[in-house]
């Protein structure tokens, strides 16, 4: 499976980018949920 050596760097970059995207989306979801709950608790 791992015969091509030139793909490893590309795979690492793709995995890193995907991880950063997922982490940012997750953080955004947590932040928006926290803001929504904070707004609801004020009322």
N, C-alpha and C positions, 0 to 999 in steps of 0.2 A: 504493500500500500504506500509506504513512504520511500519510494525509489527516487522521486524527483526532489532534489534538494532546493531548487529555486523557489518552490511553492511555500516552504516553511515560513519564510519571512512574511510573505503575503498573507498566509493564514493567520499568523500572529497579529498582524495589523488589523485584519478583518475581525478577529475575535475581540481585540482591544476596542475597536470602534463600536462593535455591537454591544459590548459590555458597558461602555460609556453612555451609549444611547439609552439602553435599558435602565441604567442607574439614574440618568437625568429624568427620564419619564417617570420612574418610580418616585424620585424625590419631588417632582412637580405634583404628582398625584397626592402624595402625603401632605405637601404644603397646602394645596388647594382644599383638601379635606379638613386640615387643621384650621384654616381660615374660615371655612364654612361653619364648622362646629363652634368656633369662637364667636362668629357673628350671631349664630342661633342662641348661644348662651347669654349674649348681651340682652336679647329681647325678653 
